[in-house]
Amino acid sequence: MAIISIPITNTVSIFEHELKEKFVHSGGPGGQNVNKLATTVQLRFDVLNSTSLPERIKARVKAIAGGKLNRAGELMIVANKHRTQERNRADARERLVEILREAAKPPPPIRRPTRPSLNAKRRRMDSKTKRGVVKKLRGNVHRDD
């Protein structure tokens, strides 16, 4: 039996034997086939116990996956867009790889809070003062009758 790996990035890949697939009946309308064929795919991947993922990616998957990650640490993807098992299976695997690739990207840099310079504060206060003077000049107009 050959070990098949699914590439995520240039350095990270997961092994196919770590994936668990279950085929279930699709819900909704579908005519005669809906009760005979199990075309929906439930793909499970145990993120927390995976030996092929580094810890930083596991941590990011927790943050990214949201409701797709259960308490046991399994990432579950349900695919039922297509009418055949094969296409749903491929769709589920593509979506899994997308999530893992997103998690493999380094997180965006955290913005360091900055403070305005003293000169910028002065310019701001000067413009507010000038604006206040203009508004004050618009005040009451006195007529000499």
N, CA, C and O atoms as CSV, one atom per row, in Angstrom:
chain,resi,resn,atom,element,x,y,z
A,1,MET,N,N,0.840,-1.177,0.000
A,1,MET,CA,C,0.000,0.000,0.000
A,1,MET,C,C,0.887,1.243,0.000
A,1,MET,O,O,1.724,1.411,0.887
A,2,ALA,N,N,0.707,2.098,-0.977
A,2,ALA,CA,C,1.507,3.304,-1.100
A,2,ALA,C,C,0.923,4.406,-0.227
A,2,ALA,O,O,-0.295,4.549,-0.117
A,3,ILE,N,N,1.799,5.176,0.385
A,3,ILE,CA,C,1.363,6.306,1.203
A,3,ILE,C,C,1.210,7.501,0.281
A,3,ILE,O,O,2.167,7.946,-0.353
A,4,ILE,N,N,-0.006,8.009,0.220
A,4,ILE,CA,C,-0.305,9.140,-0.652
A,4,ILE,C,C,-0.403,10.388,0.205
A,4,ILE,O,O,-1.095,10.413,1.223
A,5,SER,N,N,0.309,11.430,-0.229
A,5,SER,CA,C,0.236,12.693,0.509
A,5,SER,C,C,-0.431,13.757,-0.354
A,5,SER,O,O,-0.335,13.751,-1.581
A,6,ILE,N,N,-1.108,14.668,0.333
A,6,ILE,CA,C,-1.795,15.780,-0.333
A,6,ILE,C,C,-0.997,17.038,-0.005
A,6,ILE,O,O,-0.916,17.429,1.159
A,7,PRO,N,N,-0.402,17.684,-1.023
A,7,PRO,CA,C,0.426,18.861,-0.744
A,7,PRO,C,C,-0.424,20.063,-0.323
A,7,PRO,O,O,-1.462,20.352,-0.918
A,8,ILE,N,N,0.045,20.749,0.716
A,8,ILE,CA,C,-0.603,21.971,1.192
A,8,ILE,C,C,0.244,23.171,0.777
A,8,ILE,O,O,-0.241,24.094,0.124
A,9,THR,N,N,1.505,23.141,1.164
A,9,THR,CA,C,2.475,24.161,0.731
A,9,THR,C,C,3.703,23.422,0.217
A,9,THR,O,O,3.682,22.200,0.074
A,10,ASN,N,N,4.756,24.152,-0.057
A,10,ASN,CA,C,5.991,23.511,-0.532
A,10,ASN,C,C,6.603,22.598,0.526
A,10,ASN,O,O,7.256,21.607,0.199
A,11,THR,N,N,6.389,22.935,1.784
A,11,THR,CA,C,7.025,22.173,2.859
A,11,THR,C,C,6.049,21.326,3.674
A,11,THR,O,O,6.475,20.438,4.412
A,12,VAL,N,N,4.763,21.584,3.554
A,12,VAL,CA,C,3.766,20.880,4.377
A,12,VAL,C,C,2.835,20.071,3.485
A,12,VAL,O,O,2.350,20.557,2.463
A,13,SER,N,N,2.596,18.833,3.890
A,13,SER,CA,C,1.602,18.003,3.214
A,13,SER,C,C,0.962,17.094,4.252
A,13,SER,O,O,1.551,16.804,5.293
A,14,ILE,N,N,-0.267,16.647,3.950
A,14,ILE,CA,C,-0.956,15.743,4.861
A,14,ILE,C,C,-1.097,14.388,4.185
A,14,ILE,O,O,-1.133,14.294,2.958
A,15,PHE,N,N,-1.176,13.354,4.987
A,15,PHE,CA,C,-1.299,12.010,4.436
A,15,PHE,C,C,-2.762,11.650,4.260
A,15,PHE,O,O,-3.611,12.007,5.077
A,16,GLU,N,N,-3.039,10.941,3.183
A,16,GLU,CA,C,-4.415,10.573,2.862
A,16,GLU,C,C,-5.030,9.670,3.930
A,16,GLU,O,O,-6.241,9.708,4.148
A,17,HIS,N,N,-4.213,8.862,4.594
A,17,HIS,CA,C,-4.763,7.961,5.610
A,17,HIS,C,C,-5.269,8.719,6.840
A,17,HIS,O,O,-5.958,8.138,7.679
A,18,GLU,N,N,-4.931,10.018,6.959
A,18,GLU,CA,C,-5.435,10.835,8.069
A,18,GLU,C,C,-6.863,11.339,7.816
A,18,GLU,O,O,-7.507,11.857,8.729
A,19,LEU,N,N,-7.348,11.190,6.603
A,19,LEU,CA,C,-8.694,11.648,6.248
A,19,LEU,C,C,-9.700,10.526,6.455
A,19,LEU,O,O,-9.429,9.364,6.154
A,20,LYS,N,N,-10.864,10.894,6.974
A,20,LYS,CA,C,-11.959,9.934,7.112
A,20,LYS,C,C,-13.121,10.457,6.285
A,20,LYS,O,O,-13.543,11.603,6.440
A,21,GLU,N,N,-13.633,9.609,5.410
A,21,GLU,CA,C,-14.757,10.010,4.559
A,21,GLU,C,C,-15.962,9.137,4.863
A,21,GLU,O,O,-15.853,7.931,5.081
A,22,LYS,N,N,-17.106,9.788,4.867
A,22,LYS,CA,C,-18.360,9.061,5.080
A,22,LYS,C,C,-19.336,9.583,4.026
A,22,LYS,O,O,-19.455,10.790,3.816
A,23,PHE,N,N,-20.024,8.665,3.375
A,23,PHE,CA,C,-20.980,9.039,2.340
A,23,PHE,C,C,-22.388,8.842,2.884
A,23,PHE,O,O,-22.729,7.770,3.384
A,24,VAL,N,N,-23.209,9.898,2.781
A,24,VAL,CA,C,-24.569,9.848,3.315
A,24,VAL,C,C,-25.558,10.296,2.241
A,24,VAL,O,O,-25.176,10.885,1.230
A,25,HIS,N,N,-26.834,10.006,2.481
A,25,HIS,CA,C,-27.876,10.418,1.549
A,25,HIS,C,C,-28.014,11.938,1.575
A,25,HIS,O,O,-27.924,12.565,2.630
A,26,SER,N,N,-28.232,12.512,0.411
A,26,SER,CA,C,-28.438,13.949,0.311
A,26,SER,C,C,-29.863,14.285,0.700
A,26,SER,O,O,-30.780,13.487,0.507
A,27,GLY,N,N,-30.033,15.455,1.241
A,27,GLY,CA,C,-31.372,15.913,1.590
A,27,GLY,C,C,-31.982,16.698,0.454
A,27,GLY,O,O,-31.301,17.037,-0.513
A,28,GLY,N,N,-33.265,16.987,0.569
A,28,GLY,CA,C,-33.944,17.824,-0.402
A,28,GLY,C,C,-34.418,17.052,-1.614
A,28,GLY,O,O,-34.290,15.829,-1.672
A,29,PRO,N,N,-34.970,17.774,-2.592
A,29,PRO,CA,C,-35.528,17.125,-3.772
A,29,PRO,C,C,-34.430,16.513,-4.635
A,29,PRO,O,O,-33.288,16.973,-4.617
A,30,GLY,N,N,-34.776,15.486,-5.381
A,30,GLY,CA,C,-33.785,14.873,-6.247
A,30,GLY,C,C,-34.362,13.718,-7.035
A,30,GLY,O,O,-33.640,13.019,-7.746
A,31,GLY,N,N,-35.634,13.521,-6.913
A,31,GLY,CA,C,-36.253,12.461,-7.697
A,31,GLY,C,C,-35.945,11.091,-7.145
A,31,GLY,O,O,-35.784,10.918,-5.937
A,32,GLN,N,N,-35.864,10.127,-8.024
A,32,GLN,CA,C,-35.704,8.739,-7.607
A,32,GLN,C,C,-34.323,8.460,-7.008
A,32,GLN,O,O,-34.190,7.597,-6.139
A,33,ASN,N,N,-33.312,9.170,-7.458
A,33,ASN,CA,C,-31.954,8.876,-7.007
A,33,ASN,C,C,-31.695,9.260,-5.555
A,33,ASN,O,O,-30.796,8.705,-4.923
A,34,VAL,N,N,-32.474,10.207,-5.013
A,34,VAL,CA,C,-32.159,10.747,-3.695
A,34,VAL,C,C,-32.192,9.673,-2.611
A,34,VAL,O,O,-31.430,9.762,-1.648
A,35,ASN,N,N,-33.030,8.689,-2.736
A,35,ASN,CA,C,-33.131,7.645,-1.717
A,35,ASN,C,C,-32.246,6.441,-1.999
A,35,ASN,O,O,-32.129,5.551,-1.158
A,36,LYS,N,N,-31.626,6.401,-3.165
A,36,LYS,CA,C,-30.828,5.228,-3.538
A,36,LYS,C,C,-29.324,5.469,-3.432
A,36,LYS,O,O,-28.567,4.548,-3.123
A,37,LEU,N,N,-28.894,6.693,-3.684
A,37,LEU,CA,C,-27.467,6.970,-3.760
A,37,LEU,C,C,-27.013,7.862,-2.607
A,37,LEU,O,O,-27.688,8.829,-2.256
A,38,ALA,N,N,-25.887,7.534,-2.034
A,38,ALA,CA,C,-25.292,8.356,-0.981
A,38,ALA,C,C,-24.208,9.208,-1.622
A,38,ALA,O,O,-23.055,8.787,-1.716
A,39,THR,N,N,-24.578,10.410,-2.064
A,39,THR,CA,C,-23.623,11.249,-2.786
A,39,THR,C,C,-22.986,12.334,-1.921
A,39,THR,O,O,-21.924,12.848,-2.273
A,40,THR,N,N,-23.603,12.691,-0.811
A,40,THR,CA,C,-23.020,13.707,0.059
A,40,THR,C,C,-21.801,13.128,0.779
A,40,THR,O,O,-21.832,11.998,1.267
A,41,VAL,N,N,-20.732,13.918,0.837
A,41,VAL,CA,C,-19.495,13.477,1.475
A,41,VAL,C,C,-19.284,14.262,2.765
A,41,VAL,O,O,-19.371,15.490,2.780
A,42,GLN,N,N,-19.009,13.544,3.837
A,42,GLN,CA,C,-18.582,14.153,5.095
A,42,GLN,C,C,-17.106,13.814,5.272
A,42,GLN,O,O,-16.750,12.672,5.563
A,43,LEU,N,N,-16.271,14.802,5.097
A,43,LEU,CA,C,-14.824,14.608,5.205
A,43,LEU,C,C,-14.376,15.091,6.575
A,43,LEU,O,O,-14.665,16.222,6.965
A,44,ARG,N,N,-13.669,14.232,7.305
A,44,ARG,CA,C,-13.158,14.590,8.629
A,44,ARG,C,C,-11.638,14.501,8.620
A,44,ARG,O,O,-11.046,13.568,8.077
A,45,PHE,N,N,-11.034,15.505,9.239
A,45,PHE,CA,C,-9.573,15.537,9.375
A,45,PHE,C,C,-9.258,15.948,10.807
A,45,PHE,O,O,-9.639,17.035,11.240
A,46,ASP,N,N,-8.570,15.089,11.538
A,46,ASP,CA,C,-8.231,15.353,12.932
A,46,ASP,C,C,-7.027,16.300,12.979
A,46,ASP,O,O,-5.877,15.874,12.866
A,47,VAL,N,N,-7.317,17.578,13.145
A,47,VAL,CA,C,-6.282,18.605,13.097
A,47,VAL,C,C,-5.359,18.492,14.305
A,47,VAL,O,O,-4.138,18.510,14.154
A,48,LEU,N,N,-5.925,18.376,15.493
A,48,LEU,CA,C,-5.115,18.409,16.715
A,48,LEU,C,C,-4.172,17.217,16.847
A,48,LEU,O,O,-3.082,17.350,17.403
A,49,ASN,N,N,-4.579,16.053,16.341
A,49,ASN,CA,C,-3.737,14.859,16.472
A,49,ASN,C,C,-2.951,14.526,15.203
A,49,ASN,O,O,-2.333,13.465,15.111
A,50,SER,N,N,-2.976,15.427,14.235
A,50,SER,CA,C,-2.260,15.189,12.984
A,50,SER,C,C,-0.750,15.285,13.210
A,50,SER,O,O,-0.266,16.211,13.861
A,51,THR,N,N,-0.030,14.332,12.672
A,51,THR,CA,C,1.431,14.353,12.811
A,51,THR,C,C,2.089,15.149,11.687
A,51,THR,O,O,3.270,15.485,11.776
A,52,SER,N,N,1.350,15.449,10.652
A,52,SER,CA,C,1.951,16.115,9.501
A,52,SER,C,C,1.820,17.639,9.536
A,52,SER,O,O,2.406,18.318,8.693
A,53,LEU,N,N,1.068,18.192,10.488
A,53,LEU,CA,C,0.913,19.644,10.562
A,53,LEU,C,C,1.747,20.221,11.699
A,53,LEU,O,O,1.731,19.682,12.806
A,54,PRO,N,N,2.470,21.302,11.448
A,54,PRO,CA,C,3.197,21.969,12.528
A,54,PRO,C,C,2.207,22.655,13.490
A,54,PRO,O,O,1.061,22.920,13.128
A,55,GLU,N,N,2.661,22.931,14.695
A,55,GLU,CA,C,1.800,23.507,15.735
A,55,GLU,C,C,1.246,24.879,15.338
A,55,GLU,O,O,0.103,25.197,15.666
A,56,ARG,N,N,2.033,25.686,14.643
A,56,ARG,CA,C,1.551,27.030,14.265
A,56,ARG,C,C,0.368,26.936,13.316
A,56,ARG,O,O,-0.546,27.757,13.392
A,57,ILE,N,N,0.368,25.949,12.419
A,57,ILE,CA,C,-0.750,25.780,11.491
A,57,ILE,C,C,-1.968,25.253,12.241
A,57,ILE,O,O,-3.094,25.667,11.965
A,58,LYS,N,N,-1.751,24.343,13.185
A,58,LYS,CA,C,-2.867,23.826,13.983
A,58,LYS,C,C,-3.561,24.961,14.727
A,58,LYS,O,O,-4.790,25.019,14.782
A,59,ALA,N,N,-2.772,25.854,15.295
A,59,ALA,CA,C,-3.338,26.982,16.037
A,59,ALA,C,C,-4.138,27.904,15.113
A,59,ALA,O,O,-5.210,28.383,15.481
A,60,ARG,N,N,-3.614,28.145,13.923
A,60,ARG,CA,C,-4.320,29.023,12.973
A,60,ARG,C,C,-5.594,28.363,12.447
A,60,ARG,O,O,-6.585,29.050,12.198
A,61,VAL,N,N,-5.581,27.030,12.273
A,61,VAL,CA,C,-6.785,26.324,11.815
A,61,VAL,C,C,-7.894,26.509,12.839
A,61,VAL,O,O,-9.051,26.714,12.473
A,62,LYS,N,N,-7.544,26.436,14.127
A,62,LYS,CA,C,-8.538,26.645,15.189
A,62,LYS,C,C,-9.210,28.009,15.033
A,62,LYS,O,O,-10.421,28.137,15.212
A,63,ALA,N,N,-8.420,29.014,14.701
A,63,ALA,CA,C,-8.956,30.364,14.564
A,63,ALA,C,C,-9.762,30.532,13.277
A,63,ALA,O,O,-10.769,31.240,13.266
A,64,ILE,N,N,-9.333,29.894,12.206
A,64,ILE,CA,C,-9.960,30.081,10.895
A,64,ILE,C,C,-11.213,29.243,10.712
A,64,ILE,O,O,-12.205,29.725,10.165
A,65,ALA,N,N,-11.182,27.993,11.162
A,65,ALA,CA,C,-12.235,27.027,10.820
A,65,ALA,C,C,-13.596,27.358,11.427
A,65,ALA,O,O,-14.623,27.068,10.813
A,66,GLY,N,N,-13.630,27.949,12.594
A,66,GLY,CA,C,-14.899,28.311,13.214
A,66,GLY,C,C,-15.749,27.094,13.539
A,66,GLY,O,O,-15.301,26.193,14.248
A,67,GLY,N,N,-16.975,27.063,13.025
A,67,GLY,CA,C,-17.923,25.994,13.313
A,67,GLY,C,C,-17.606,24.674,12.654
A,67,GLY,O,O,-18.227,23.660,12.973
A,68,LYS,N,N,-16.660,24.664,11.746
A,68,LYS,CA,C,-16.300,23.405,11.075
A,68,LYS,C,C,-15.409,22.529,11.958
A,68,LYS,O,O,-15.213,21.348,11.667
A,69,LEU,N,N,-14.876,23.099,13.022
A,69,LEU,CA,C,-13.996,22.372,13.924
A,69,LEU,C,C,-14.785,21.994,15.175
A,69,LEU,O,O,-15.315,22.867,15.862
A,70,ASN,N,N,-14.865,20.694,15.474
A,70,ASN,CA,C,-15.616,20.272,16.654
A,70,ASN,C,C,-14.720,20.277,17.894
A,70,ASN,O,O,-13.531,20.583,17.806
A,71,ARG,N,N,-15.295,19.937,19.045
A,71,ARG,CA,C,-14.541,19.990,20.305
A,71,ARG,C,C,-13.382,18.999,20.343
A,71,ARG,O,O,-12.383,19.226,21.025
A,72,ALA,N,N,-13.523,17.916,19.616
A,72,ALA,CA,C,-12.462,16.908,19.594
A,72,ALA,C,C,-11.285,17.335,18.718
A,72,ALA,O,O,-10.252,16.666,18.688
A,73,GLY,N,N,-11.444,18.445,18.010
A,73,GLY,CA,C,-10.362,18.929,17.152
A,73,GLY,C,C,-10.425,18.397,15.742
A,73,GLY,O,O,-9.443,18.476,15.004
A,74,GLU,N,N,-11.584,17.847,15.347
A,74,GLU,CA,C,-11.750,17.357,13.977
A,74,GLU,C,C,-12.369,18.440,13.109
A,74,GLU,O,O,-13.350,19.081,13.487
A,75,LEU,N,N,-11.780,18.627,11.954
A,75,LEU,CA,C,-12.298,19.552,10.967
A,75,LEU,C,C,-13.244,18.771,10.061
A,75,LEU,O,O,-12.823,17.823,9.397
A,76,MET,N,N,-14.529,19.163,10.028
A,76,MET,CA,C,-15.502,18.413,9.239
A,76,MET,C,C,-16.025,19.284,8.102
A,76,MET,O,O,-16.508,20.396,8.316
A,77,ILE,N,N,-15.916,18.750,6.897
A,77,ILE,CA,C,-16.389,19.456,5.707
A,77,ILE,C,C,-17.447,18.594,5.039
A,77,ILE,O,O,-17.218,17.416,4.764
A,78,VAL,N,N,-18.607,19.188,4.780
A,78,VAL,CA,C,-19.704,18.478,4.122
A,78,VAL,C,C,-19.820,19.034,2.708
A,78,VAL,O,O,-19.960,20.243,2.520
A,79,ALA,N,N,-19.762,18.150,1.716
A,79,ALA,CA,C,-19.861,18.568,0.318
A,79,ALA,C,C,-21.032,17.850,-0.333
A,79,ALA,O,O,-21.092,16.620,-0.345
A,80,ASN,N,N,-21.965,18.632,-0.876
A,80,ASN,CA,C,-23.112,18.039,-1.572
A,80,ASN,C,C,-23.578,18.888,-2.748
A,80,ASN,O,O,-24.749,18.838,-3.126
A,81,LYS,N,N,-22.674,19.660,-3.324
A,81,LYS,CA,C,-23.025,20.522,-4.458
A,81,LYS,C,C,-23.308,19.728,-5.728
A,81,LYS,O,O,-24.165,20.097,-6.531
A,82,HIS,N,N,-22.579,18.641,-5.893
A,82,HIS,CA,C,-22.640,17.899,-7.144
A,82,HIS,C,C,-23.497,16.643,-7.003
A,82,HIS,O,O,-23.888,16.264,-5.900
A,83,ARG,N,N,-23.778,16.012,-8.125
A,83,ARG,CA,C,-24.655,14.844,-8.128
A,83,ARG,C,C,-23.913,13.521,-7.989
A,83,ARG,O,O,-24.538,12.470,-7.849
A,84,THR,N,N,-22.576,13.567,-8.027
A,84,THR,CA,C,-21.821,12.314,-7.932
A,84,THR,C,C,-20.903,12.337,-6.711
A,84,THR,O,O,-20.462,13.394,-6.258
A,85,GLN,N,N,-20.632,11.151,-6.203
A,85,GLN,CA,C,-19.736,11.001,-5.065
A,85,GLN,C,C,-18.345,11.536,-5.381
A,85,GLN,O,O,-17.738,12.235,-4.569
A,86,GLU,N,N,-17.851,11.202,-6.561
A,86,GLU,CA,C,-16.480,11.565,-6.925
A,86,GLU,C,C,-16.292,13.081,-6.929
A,86,GLU,O,O,-15.302,13.593,-6.406
A,87,ARG,N,N,-17.249,13.793,-7.522
A,87,ARG,CA,C,-17.108,15.254,-7.607
A,87,ARG,C,C,-17.262,15.890,-6.229
A,87,ARG,O,O,-16.561,16.852,-5.914
A,88,ASN,N,N,-18.177,15.362,-5.396
A,88,ASN,CA,C,-18.328,15.881,-4.040
A,88,ASN,C,C,-17.077,15.584,-3.207
A,88,ASN,O,O,-16.657,16.404,-2.391
A,89,ARG,N,N,-16.501,14.426,-3.419
A,89,ARG,CA,C,-15.283,14.042,-2.710
A,89,ARG,C,C,-14.134,14.992,-3.076
A,89,ARG,O,O,-13.400,15.456,-2.203
A,90,ALA,N,N,-13.992,15.269,-4.363
A,90,ALA,CA,C,-12.942,16.189,-4.822
A,90,ALA,C,C,-13.196,17.597,-4.281
A,90,ALA,O,O,-12.259,18.295,-3.894
A,91,ASP,N,N,-14.471,18.013,-4.256
A,91,ASP,CA,C,-14.828,19.333,-3.741
A,91,ASP,C,C,-14.475,19.447,-2.260
A,91,ASP,O,O,-13.926,20.461,-1.828
A,92,ALA,N,N,-14.786,18.417,-1.486
A,92,ALA,CA,C,-14.482,18.436,-0.052
A,92,ALA,C,C,-12.979,18.517,0.178
A,92,ALA,O,O,-12.523,19.261,1.047
A,93,ARG,N,N,-12.215,17.765,-0.585
A,93,ARG,CA,C,-10.758,17.792,-0.434
A,93,ARG,C,C,-10.182,19.155,-0.822
A,93,ARG,O,O,-9.268,19.652,-0.164
A,94,GLU,N,N,-10.713,19.758,-1.883
A,94,GLU,CA,C,-10.248,21.092,-2.298
A,94,GLU,C,C,-10.515,22.108,-1.201
A,94,GLU,O,O,-9.671,22.957,-0.916
A,95,ARG,N,N,-11.685,22.024,-0.586
A,95,ARG,CA,C,-12.027,22.969,0.480
A,95,ARG,C,C,-11.143,22.761,1.716
A,95,ARG,O,O,-10.771,23.723,2.387
A,96,LEU,N,N,-10.812,21.505,2.008
A,96,LEU,CA,C,-9.901,21.216,3.115
A,96,LEU,C,C,-8.528,21.825,2.837
A,96,LEU,O,O,-7.942,22.469,3.708
A,97,VAL,N,N,-8.022,21.620,1.631
A,97,VAL,CA,C,-6.711,22.162,1.259
A,97,VAL,C,C,-6.732,23.694,1.320
A,97,VAL,O,O,-5.753,24.306,1.747
A,98,GLU,N,N,-7.838,24.318,0.898
A,98,GLU,CA,C,-7.962,25.781,0.965
A,98,GLU,C,C,-7.833,26.272,2.397
A,98,GLU,O,O,-7.103,27.224,2.670
A,99,ILE,N,N,-8.545,25.618,3.313
A,99,ILE,CA,C,-8.497,26.021,4.721
A,99,ILE,C,C,-7.086,25.855,5.267
A,99,ILE,O,O,-6.581,26.734,5.964
A,100,LEU,N,N,-6.454,24.740,4.956
A,100,LEU,CA,C,-5.098,24.495,5.464
A,100,LEU,C,C,-4.081,25.445,4.845
A,100,LEU,O,O,-3.135,25.859,5.515
A,101,ARG,N,N,-4.264,25.795,3.575
A,101,ARG,CA,C,-3.351,26.771,2.944
A,101,ARG,C,C,-3.516,28.147,3.581
A,101,ARG,O,O,-2.536,28.857,3.808
A,102,GLU,N,N,-4.760,28.517,3.867
A,102,GLU,CA,C,-5.012,29.800,4.516
A,102,GLU,C,C,-4.349,29.821,5.896
A,102,GLU,O,O,-3.779,30.832,6.307
A,103,ALA,N,N,-4.430,28.695,6.600
A,103,ALA,CA,C,-3.816,28.606,7.926
A,103,ALA,C,C,-2.290,28.601,7.849
A,103,ALA,O,O,-1.623,29.014,8.798
A,104,ALA,N,N,-1.736,28.140,6.735
A,104,ALA,CA,C,-0.279,28.089,6.578
A,104,ALA,C,C,0.324,29.461,6.302
A,104,ALA,O,O,1.515,29.678,6.522
A,105,LYS,N,N,-0.504,30.388,5.818
A,105,LYS,CA,C,0.005,31.741,5.568
A,105,LYS,C,C,0.352,32.392,6.893
A,105,LYS,O,O,-0.343,32.177,7.886
A,106,PRO,N,N,1.409,33.182,6.928
A,106,PRO,CA,C,1.744,33.858,8.182
A,106,PRO,C,C,0.660,34.885,8.521
A,106,PRO,O,O,0.084,35.499,7.622
A,107,PRO,N,N,0.384,35.070,9.799
A,107,PRO,CA,C,-0.655,36.037,10.169
A,107,PRO,C,C,-0.225,37.446,9.784
A,107,PRO,O,O,0.971,37.731,9.726
A,108,PRO,N,N,-1.186,38.333,9.519
A,108,PRO,CA,C,-0.815,39.704,9.157
A,108,PRO,C,C,-0.116,40.390,10.331
A,108,PRO,O,O,-0.396,40.082,11.490
A,109,PRO,N,N,0.790,41.317,10.032
A,109,PRO,CA,C,1.495,41.990,11.119
A,109,PRO,C,C,0.515,42.805,11.970
A,109,PRO,O,O,-0.441,43.387,11.458
A,110,ILE,N,N,0.773,42.831,13.259
A,110,ILE,CA,C,-0.089,43.564,14.174
A,110,ILE,C,C,0.282,45.038,14.086
A,110,ILE,O,O,1.459,45.398,14.122
A,111,ARG,N,N,-0.732,45.883,13.969
A,111,ARG,CA,C,-0.495,47.323,13.857
A,111,ARG,C,C,0.007,47.862,15.187
A,111,ARG,O,O,-0.596,47.645,16.239
A,112,ARG,N,N,1.116,48.562,15.112
A,112,ARG,CA,C,1.632,49.222,16.310
A,112,ARG,C,C,0.939,50.567,16.447
A,112,ARG,O,O,0.963,51.368,15.513
A,113,PRO,N,N,0.329,50.827,17.580
A,113,PRO,CA,C,-0.344,52.119,17.732
A,113,PRO,C,C,0.676,53.260,17.718
A,113,PRO,O,O,1.736,53.167,18.336
A,114,THR,N,N,0.345,54.320,17.013
A,114,THR,CA,C,1.241,55.477,16.932
A,114,THR,C,C,0.519,56.692,17.496
A,114,THR,O,O,-0.706,56.711,17.607
A,115,ARG,N,N,1.301,57.705,17.848
A,115,ARG,CA,C,0.711,58.938,18.363
A,115,ARG,C,C,1.033,60.067,17.409
A,115,ARG,O,O,2.104,60.088,16.803
A,116,PRO,N,N,0.100,61.017,17.272
A,116,PRO,CA,C,0.399,62.154,16.396
A,116,PRO,C,C,1.535,62.993,16.980
A,116,PRO,O,O,1.696,63.089,18.197
A,117,SER,N,N,2.314,63.594,16.089
A,117,SER,CA,C,3.439,64.413,16.532
A,117,SER,C,C,2.919,65.710,17.150
A,117,SER,O,O,1.762,66.085,16.961
A,118,LEU,N,N,3.782,66.371,17.876
A,118,LEU,CA,C,3.416,67.635,18.527
A,118,LEU,C,C,3.027,68.675,17.477
A,118,LEU,O,O,2.093,69.452,17.673
A,119,ASN,N,N,3.759,68.676,16.360
A,119,ASN,CA,C,3.458,69.615,15.274
A,119,ASN,C,C,2.077,69.334,14.676
A,119,ASN,O,O,1.336,70.266,14.367
A,120,ALA,N,N,1.732,68.070,14.513
A,120,ALA,CA,C,0.419,67.711,13.966
A,120,ALA,C,C,-0.692,68.158,14.915
A,120,ALA,O,O,-1.742,68.621,14.470
A,121,LYS,N,N,-0.462,68.020,16.216
A,121,LYS,CA,C,-1.452,68.472,17.202
A,121,LYS,C,C,-1.638,69.988,17.111
A,121,LYS,O,O,-2.760,70.492,17.161
A,122,ARG,N,N,-0.524,70.700,16.976
A,122,ARG,CA,C,-0.603,72.176,16.876
A,122,ARG,C,C,-1.373,72.597,15.621
A,122,ARG,O,O,-2.234,73.475,15.676
A,123,ARG,N,N,-1.048,71.950,14.477
A,123,ARG,CA,C,-1.758,72.278,13.233
A,123,ARG,C,C,-3.252,72.035,13.383
A,123,ARG,O,O,-4.066,72.838,12.926
A,124,ARG,N,N,-3.610,70.933,14.019
A,124,ARG,CA,C,-5.020,70.596,14.220
A,124,ARG,C,C,-5.702,71.654,15.094
A,124,ARG,O,O,-6.794,72.121,14.769
A,125,MET,N,N,-5.065,72.024,16.187
A,125,MET,CA,C,-5.659,73.014,17.078
A,125,MET,C,C,-5.751,74.387,16.391
A,125,MET,O,O,-6.736,75.101,16.579
A,126,ASP,N,N,-4.745,74.760,15.604
A,126,ASP,CA,C,-4.780,76.033,14.876
A,126,ASP,C,C,-5.943,76.063,13.893
A,126,ASP,O,O,-6.654,77.064,13.797
A,127,SER,N,N,-6.136,74.967,13.162
A,127,SER,CA,C,-7.235,74.937,12.187
A,127,SER,C,C,-8.587,74.994,12.901
A,127,SER,O,O,-9.527,75.602,12.390
A,128,LYS,N,N,-8.693,74.364,14.080
A,128,LYS,CA,C,-9.946,74.425,14.836
A,128,LYS,C,C,-10.201,75.850,15.341
A,128,LYS,O,O,-11.335,76.328,15.333
A,129,THR,N,N,-9.147,76.508,15.773
A,129,THR,CA,C,-9.285,77.880,16.257
A,129,THR,C,C,-9.718,78.801,15.122
A,129,THR,O,O,-10.620,79.620,15.297
A,130,LYS,N,N,-9.081,78.672,13.960
A,130,LYS,CA,C,-9.449,79.497,12.801
A,130,LYS,C,C,-10.897,79.263,12.410
A,130,LYS,O,O,-11.627,80.208,12.110
A,131,ARG,N,N,-11.311,77.998,12.414
A,131,ARG,CA,C,-12.689,77.653,12.056
A,131,ARG,C,C,-13.671,78.260,13.060
A,131,ARG,O,O,-14.746,78.727,12.683
A,132,GLY,N,N,-13.296,78.248,14.334
A,132,GLY,CA,C,-14.136,78.840,15.376
A,132,GLY,C,C,-14.287,80.335,15.189
A,132,GLY,O,O,-15.372,80.881,15.390
A,133,VAL,N,N,-13.183,81.018,14.798
A,133,VAL,CA,C,-13.224,82.460,14.564
A,133,VAL,C,C,-14.158,82.771,13.396
A,133,VAL,O,O,-14.946,83.714,13.468
A,134,VAL,N,N,-14.075,81.980,12.317
A,134,VAL,CA,C,-14.936,82.191,11.151
A,134,VAL,C,C,-16.401,82.039,11.561
A,134,VAL,O,O,-17.249,82.824,11.137
A,135,LYS,N,N,-16.692,81.056,12.362
A,135,LYS,CA,C,-18.075,80.823,12.785
A,135,LYS,C,C,-18.558,81.946,13.710
A,135,LYS,O,O,-19.717,82.357,13.647
A,136,LYS,N,N,-17.665,82.433,14.563
A,136,LYS,CA,C,-18.038,83.518,15.478
A,136,LYS,C,C,-18.360,84.786,14.691
A,136,LYS,O,O,-19.250,85.544,15.076
A,137,LEU,N,N,-17.642,85.021,13.593
A,137,LEU,CA,C,-17.886,86.205,12.771
A,137,LEU,C,C,-19.235,86.135,12.064
A,137,LEU,O,O,-19.784,87.161,11.663
A,138,ARG,N,N,-19.763,84.932,11.912
A,138,ARG,CA,C,-21.080,84.776,11.285
A,138,ARG,C,C,-22.214,85.105,12.240
A,138,ARG,O,O,-23.384,84.998,11.873
A,139,GLY,N,N,-21.886,85.498,13.439
A,139,GLY,CA,C,-22.888,85.701,14.488
A,139,GLY,C,C,-23.884,86.815,14.158
A,139,GLY,O,O,-24.195,87.072,12.995
A,140,ASN,N,N,-24.368,87.461,15.207
A,140,ASN,CA,C,-25.406,88.480,15.065
A,140,ASN,C,C,-24.943,89.651,14.219
A,140,ASN,O,O,-23.820,90.134,14.368
A,141,VAL,N,N,-25.798,90.094,13.347
A,141,VAL,CA,C,-25.514,91.250,12.507
A,141,VAL,C,C,-26.286,92.423,13.112
A,141,VAL,O,O,-27.504,92.341,13.277
A,142,HIS,N,N,-25.605,93.487,13.436
A,142,HIS,CA,C,-26.250,94.654,14.047
A,142,HIS,C,C,-26.543,95.678,12.963
A,142,HIS,O,O,-25.664,96.068,12.196
A,143,ARG,N,N,-27.803,96.105,12.919
A,143,ARG,CA,C,-28.181,97.155,11.965
A,143,ARG,C,C,-28.353,98.460,12.704
A,143,ARG,O,O,-28.930,98.512,13.791
A,144,ASP,N,N,-27.862,99.474,12.118
A,144,ASP,CA,C,-28.084,100.797,12.689
A,144,ASP,C,C,-29.234,101.442,11.970
A,144,ASP,O,O,-29.090,101.882,10.829
A,145,ASP,N,N,-30.381,101.505,12.623
A,145,ASP,CA,C,-31.572,102.097,11.990
A,145,ASP,C,C,-31.826,103.481,12.476
A,145,ASP,O,O,-32.786,104.120,12.046
